[in-house]
Amino acid sequence: MNPKLREKTLESLSAVLPITGIVLFISVFLVPMELGTMVLFLAGAIMLILGMGFFQLGAEMSMTPIGEGIGVQISKTKRVWLVILIGFIMGVIITVSEPDLQVLAEQVPSIPNPVLILTVGVGVGIFLALAIIRIKFRIDLSKLLIVLYVALICVSFLVPGEFLAVAFDSGGVTTGPMTVPFIMALGVGLASVRGDKDSASDSFGLVALSSVGPILAVLILGCFFKPTEASYTLGELAEVVTTRDVVQVFAKELPAYGAEVALSLLPIAAVFVLFQLMTRRYHKRQVKQIVVGTFYTYAGLVLFLCGVNVGFAPVGAFLGMELASLAYNWVIIPIGMVIGYYIVKAEPAIQVLNHQVENVTDGAISVKAMNRCMSIGVSISIGLAMLRVLLGIPIYWIIIPGYLIALVMSLFVPKIFVGIAFDSGGVASGPMTSTFLLPLSIGTCTAVGGNLMTDAFGVVALVALTPLIAVQIMGLVYNFKTAKLQKAAVLHAGLTADSDDIIDFEEGMFYAE
């Protein structure tokens, strides 16, 4: 096996294994499952592991170099309209290929799948273009985010409340394993051409702004659909008795997902061919790598979507229904918190983020400290999500205060931490959230007789909210440690320095003012 593919598959295994173990534990002690159902779930988990492994390697080989190349070329053009157009087109194309979005669309009853996917794609396209303009013209990220989120909160009061949770979930799932590598590479490419003192911090923030677009787009879309007319049927577990039945179930569904993924990736392949013909940026070996990476991406997406929709998500919905039907249905809250704790620890993208923070802070904020902070934060988010489903607590009561806290904090932390924090919101709400926790929430809501649109959806949004606060807390801790070390150094040297000097020193490290 390719060493890199083995590495990505092992990362995927670490992401899926904790949930698999928890499901096995629940099936033995709380909710007995038929053996055929368990085999179906395990087969889906295996496909999920292999699919995520192929997909992550493919995205690294193809999406990242394409994104960085386009970013560099965009930075060289002086035509603003062309920059906006390219940003918009790439945002739409990359978003409609996002597997997390396709999983979410399958579970939203009020809106046809193509309509929801295209609407979210347009939202990402518009705001990705805005993010590119921000880097090009060096607009302050904190101030821009405050303006956009205040506008978002105001708009949310003007649309049906049933679409609020779905809208915020859309913002979380669009920045998934397909979108994030491309968009972050695009930001690096844009900032690398500048090479000025703020280029490092400005390379962050594209994912953050791209998450705002789909929220606003789905809120507006909610004005045109009536959720009271929607009906939803939980994904039924296939009837299987033998292992042959399991193979036949997956073999029957595989061709449909193969055709669906081919249509999703076709526009990206066309963009790459057109870009290469116009710029001749990549030499023969790089072109070969990108082509092979695209095939890896295709295979991974097919396995991922088939494993999720046939074997994984239906079991999540089934467990949610069964646990919520118990006399002590509150048990789903601690179970959800345990799942949340291990999901964030095993999510490969989160580990990349944590190492990035450690490097940026020269070890002042360690990977271990970030892991602990993120795990506890996401665990609390999942606990709140399950409590919200059981009691019908409006998502307004959690989301709006959470974003207000995050936005106020953004005024007091170093700029680079603001970019990382708001980017990491989409990273945390990865494949495992949309493939297992959302169906679990839907099953629970169905069992307790809640409103699907207002109570079940929102779990992805809450997971995406946590890092915004957690990473900025780490930024404040870093500021405190820096100030303490500087004061100690000044005293040790026997020099005098007032507080303004120390503040200037701290700001100079990130703001370079």
Secondary structure, DSSP 4 states (H G I P E B T S, - for coil): --HHHHHHHHHHHHHHHHHHHHHHHHHHHTS---HHHHHHHHHHHHHHHHHHHHHHHHIIIIIHHHHHHHHHHHHH---HHHHHHHHHHHHHHHHHT-HHHHHHHHH-SSS-HHHHHHHHHHHHHHHHHHHHHHHHHT--HHHHHHHHHHHHHHHHTTS-GGGHHHHHHHHHHHSSTTHHHHHHHHHHHHHHHH-STTHHHHTS-HHHHHHHHHHHHHHHHGGG--GGG----PPPPP---SHHHHHHHHHHHHHHHHHHHHHHHHHHHHHHHHHHHHH--S-HHHHHHHHHHHHHHHHHHHHHHHHIIIIIHHHHHHHHHHHHHSTTGGGHHHHHHHHHHHHHHH-HHHHHHHHHHHHHTTTSS-HHHHHHHHHHHHHHHHHHHHHHHHHT--THHHHHHHHHHHHHHTTTS-HHHHHHHHHHHHHHS-HHIIIIIHHHHHHHHHHHT--IIIIITTHHHHHHHHHHHHHHHHHHHHHHHHHHHHHHHHHHHT----HHHHHHHHHHHHT--
